[in-house]
Amino acid sequence: MDLIQQFIDTYKMKWTFYDAAGRLAAEKLQLTSRAKNPARLRTKVQRRNSRREEPYQTIEEIYDDIADLSGVRVSLYFPGDRGKVDAIISELFNILEFKQFPEQSKPPTYHKRFSGYWANHYRARMRDEILNESQKKYGSARIEIQVASLIMHAWSEVEHDLIYKPMQGTLSEEELSILDELNGLVLAGEIALERLQAAGNERLRSRNAAFGSQYELASYLYNFLSSHLKTEDIEDRRTISQQIIDQIISGNEKRYQCYQELRTEPETASPETRQAVNQFLEEWVPLERLLNKTARRTSTRSRGAFNINTLKRMDLFDKEMINQIVQLRKLRNVLIHDIELPDQAQILRCTEEAKALLAQLTGQHDAMADGDPRDIYIYYIKRTLAVIPTTP
């Protein structure tokens, strides 16, 4: 058995490790990831081995040479956000190596007019402080993080698939010319997006300025959310529109009802299922309002919907209670934002859990006799919350 085959066989056994490490890194960045496909990896290793002055001697040498067994891709709507992404990556990862493209790695076979692939690549490992005990083993995995604009990633995928598939034949001069022309359009698009973002930011410096189009509104919301959310406060992959909806309706029965009336109900939902949804929301909304108020007491930045990481940092709830809140909120997000509804039994079961959790939190004031100031604090929040009116 040759060395490359031995390497591929050991990698297949470790594939789940690299896949889990990539998904964990992507989770920290709220992005997508992948572990390298063994078949594509074999082709890459063979190609790199043929170009080396001295072929690989050990499996460890191959592992050291291949940096992207676990990969994360950051696709930017606005290329001007590279600096923000760099700051986040530097905070979450130990950077082992940094590459900025374009770079001329080999003489081109076609005389290009445009500069090709523009991106930042990071080779890094996740910092220990962002991993819990069960995740520590993934801290040794080397992750490649590719940061580029969405349109540049698209062009790069097309170019890579065409150039690095020799079984389909060598590209003609005309095909290379078209790829170069497309690259020019992508680069021009990046410049336009940077100018659009800069112009929108400049105009929005004035609080009284009106949005001229939906694109200006999208740019403002994107920058607002990027600058007002800490990295550790990003919980899921809700779209911007879903996050805005949640901020508006959170903890308010009338707004929930109004939004439900505006939504198109799933055609497959039976009357019994719709009734179960309403019963769940009757228990969830007051619980959500209580948690919103609790989070707001210790975070001046907290507005609208509570953040689960804020509750964790407060150290007022035990692990079991936090897990309950997480699961109930996941169901709430499905009922509010998704098209398909869970089965009725699951909804009713979660309804009882939400009811019991609300009663448990409301009854915390009975523990004040123990003298724990945290219990007094919770009771104070419940008492003040009870007199706060909810307005539509």
N, C-alpha and C positions, 0 to 999 in steps of 0.2 A: 504494500500500500504506500503510495507516494505521500510526501509531507503535506501537500495541499489538501488531499483527501482526508488525512488524519485531522487537519485543522477544521475542515468542514464538519466532520463527524463530531468533534468535541464542541463545536459551536452549536450544532443542532441540539445537543444535550443541554447547553446553556442558554438556548434561545429564549426560553420563558423568563430567565433572569434579566436578560437585556431588554426584552419586551416590557417587563414590569418596571424596570428602571426608567425606561423611556416614558412610559405612561405616568409614572410618578413625577418625573421632571416636567412633563407637559401639564400635569395637574397643578403643579406649583405656579406655572406660567399661564394656566387656563388656555392651553392650546392642544394641538394634535401631535401624535408621535408615531414612531414605528421602530421595530427592530428589523435589521436588514434581512431580506429574503435570502435563504441559503443558496438558491440557484444563482441569483444575481451576485451574491458575495463570491461564489466560486469564480465567476467570470472576471470580477474585479481583481481578485487575488492573482489569478493566472496572468492577467494583463500587466499588473504591477510587477509580478515576478519576472516576466519576460523583459521588462525595461531596466531591471536592476543590474548593476555591474556584477554583483555576486548574488546568486539565488538565495532564497530563504534557507536557513539552516535548522531552525527550531520552530515549534508551534508558537512559543512565547514571542518570537521575533515577528511573527505575522500579527499576533494580537497587538503588539506595540505599534505596528505600522498602520493598521486599519483603525481609524479614529471614529468611524461613524457606525459602529455596530448598533448603538442606540442613537436615535436622532430625533430632534424636535425642530419643527419649522414654524417660524414667526412670520406671518404674512401681514404686511402693513397696508392699510387703506391709504395712509398718507406717509410717503417716504421721509418726510421731515420729522417723524417720530422715532427715528433711529436712536437719538440721544436718550429719550425716555426709556426705551427698551434696554439700552446699554446699562443704564442705572439700575434697572430691576434685575437684570441678569447678574450684574456685579454684586448685588445685595444677596441673591439667593445661591450663587454658585462660586466655587473657587475656580478662577479662570486659569487653565493650564497653557493655552495657546490662543492667539487671536490672529485672524487673517482678514484682510480687507481686499475685496475684489473691486475693479479688475486687476489681475496680475497676468503677466505674460509667461505662462508655464512652458509653452512649447511654440515653435514657429507655426503660424497658421498656414493651412494649405490653400487658403483663399485670401486675397488681399482685402481685409475688412475696412470699411469706412467708419464703422461705429465700434465702440469700445467693448461691447459684449456684456457679460454678466456683472451686475453691480450688487454687492451684498456684503454683509459682515458675517463671518463664521467664528463661532466660539467652540473651543474644546474645553470642557469643564467637568467638574464633579460637584454634586449637591453638597451644600454645607451641612455639617452635623446638626446645627441648631434648628434646621427646618424639618428634621426627620424625627419621628418618634422611634421608640425602641424596636418595634417590629420592622421599621423601614431602614434601620442603620446599615443593614447588609448591602443596600443599594448605593451607599455612599461611595463605594470603590469603583462603581461603573463610570466609565468615561463617556460623556454625552456630547454629541455634536449639535450645536444650536445654530440654525441658519436663519439669518434675519434679512429679509428683502421685501420689496413691495409685492403686493398680490399679482400685479401684472408682470413683474420681473420673474416671479416664480413660475408663472404660466409659460412665459417664453422659454425659460431655462428647461422646463420639463420637455417641451417640444423639441428643442435643440438636442438635449441629451438623448432622447429616444431615437432621434434620426441618426445622430452621429455615432452612437455607441452600440449599434446593432449591425455588425458586419454581415450577418446572414442576409440582410436586405440589400446589400450592395453599397458601394461608395457613392456619396452624394455627388450630383453633377454640379457644374459651375452655376447653373441657373438656380438650383435648389439652395446652394450656399448663398447666392446673391439675394434670394427671397428671405432667407433667415436673417441676413444682415439688414435688409430693409425693415423687417419686422422689429428687429432690435432697435433700430433708429426710432420707430414709432413708439416703442415702449419707453425709451429714454425721454422722448419728447413728452409722453404722457406723464412721466414722473415729474418732469419740470413743471408741467401745468398743474399737477396736484399740489406740489410744494408752493407754487404761487397762489393757488386758490386758498390753501390753508393759511398762508401768511396774510393774504388780503382779508380773509374772514376774521382772523384774530385781531388784526389792526382795527377793523371797523367795529368789532365787538368790544373794544376797550371802552367805548362809550356805552353806558348802561341803557341809555334811551334809544339806542339804534334799533331799527326794525330789521327783521330777516327779509332779505330780498328773494330768497328761494328756499326750497326744501334742502338743497345742498349746503347752504349756509347754516341752516338749523342743525343738520346732521353734524357738520364740522364743530359747531359750538357744543353740542351735547357730547360728542366724542371727547373733546378736550376737557370739558367740565368733569365728566366721569373719570377720565384719566388722572386728573389733578386732585380730585376729592375723595378717591378711594385708596386706602393703603393696600399694598400688595396682599397682606394677610387677611384683608377684609373681603377679598373676592371669593365668593363661595361657589358659584356654579357658572353655567354657560348661558344664562338668560340673555336674550337680545336686548339692545338698548331700549326698544319700545316696551318690552316686558318689564324691564326695571323701572321705567317711567310710570307705567300703569300701577305697579306695586307700590311705588311711593305715593301715588294719588289715593288709592283705595284702601291702603293698609289700616286695619283697625276700625273701619267705619262701615257699619251695616248698610246704610243707605247707598253709599258709593259702590259697595259690592253688588247690591241689588241692581243698581243702574247699569253697571258694567255687564252683569249677566244678561240683562234685557237687551243690551246692544249687541252682544255676541250671537253668532249663529250657532245654535245648539247642534251637537252631533245627531245626524239622522238616525243613528242606531240606538240612541239612548231611549230606554223605555221610561214610562211614567214613574215606575218604582225607582229606577236609577236616578232620575232627576230629583225625586223626593229625598233619596239618600244623600245626594249632593247638598241639597238645601239644609238637611239636618246636620251634616258635617260643618257647613259654614256657620250655622247658628252657634255651634260650640267653639269653632276655631276663631272667629272674629274677636270675641271678647278676650280669648287667650292671647291672640296676637296684639290686641291693644294693650294688654297688661305687660307683655314682653317689650313692646315699643317703649312704654313709659319707663320700664326698668333700665333698658339700655341707654335711654336719653339722660338719666340721672348722672351717669358717670362719663358720658362722652359728649362733649360740646359739639362735635361734628355730626353726631347721630341725629338724623331727621327721618321721619317717615318710618319705613319698614325696618325692624330690628335686624341686626347682623349677628349671626350665630357666634362668630369669633369674638364679638364684643361681650356676649354673655359668658363665654368661656373665660375671658380674661378677668371678669368681675369676681370669679370664684364664689358665686352665690348658689350655683346649682351643681349637684353631683353628676357623675358621668352618665348614669342611667337616665336622669332627667334630660340632660343635653341630647342624648341619643333619641329620646322620645320626641323632643322638639324638632330635631332634624328630620325624622321620618314623617312626622305630621306635616311639616312644611313642604316636604317633597310631594306628598299627596296633594296638598293645597295647590302647588305649582302646576301639577298635572291637571287638576280640575279647572283651574283658571286659564291656563295657557295652551294646553294640548288639545288635539282633536279627538283622540280616542280616550274613552273613560275606562277606569278600572271596573272590575265587577262589583256588584252591589254589596256582596258580603264583606269585601275588603273595606269599602267606604264606611259601612256601618260599624265595623270593628274599630276603625280609626276614630269614628265619632265618639264611641265610648271611651277610648283612650284620651281624647282631647277633653272630654267632660271630666274625667277623673283627674287629669293633670291640672286643669283649671281649679277644681275643688281643692286639690292638694296645695297649690300655690296660695290660694285665697286663705286657706286655713293655717298658714304658717304663723300667723300672729299668736296662735295658741302656745307656741314654743317660746314666747318672750320670757316666760318665767325662768328659762335656763340661763338668761343673762347674756346670750350671744348677741352682740350688737348687729350682726348681719341679719338676724331674725327681726329685730326692731326695724331695721332699714327696709326690709321687704314689707313688713306690715305698714310702714308709713307710705310706701308707694301704693299699696293696695287701697289704703284709706283715701289718699288724695285722688287716686284714679277714679274712685267711685263717684266723686262729685264733679268730675270733668265732663262737660256735655260733649256729645258727638254731633258735629254739624255736617250737613250734606255738602 
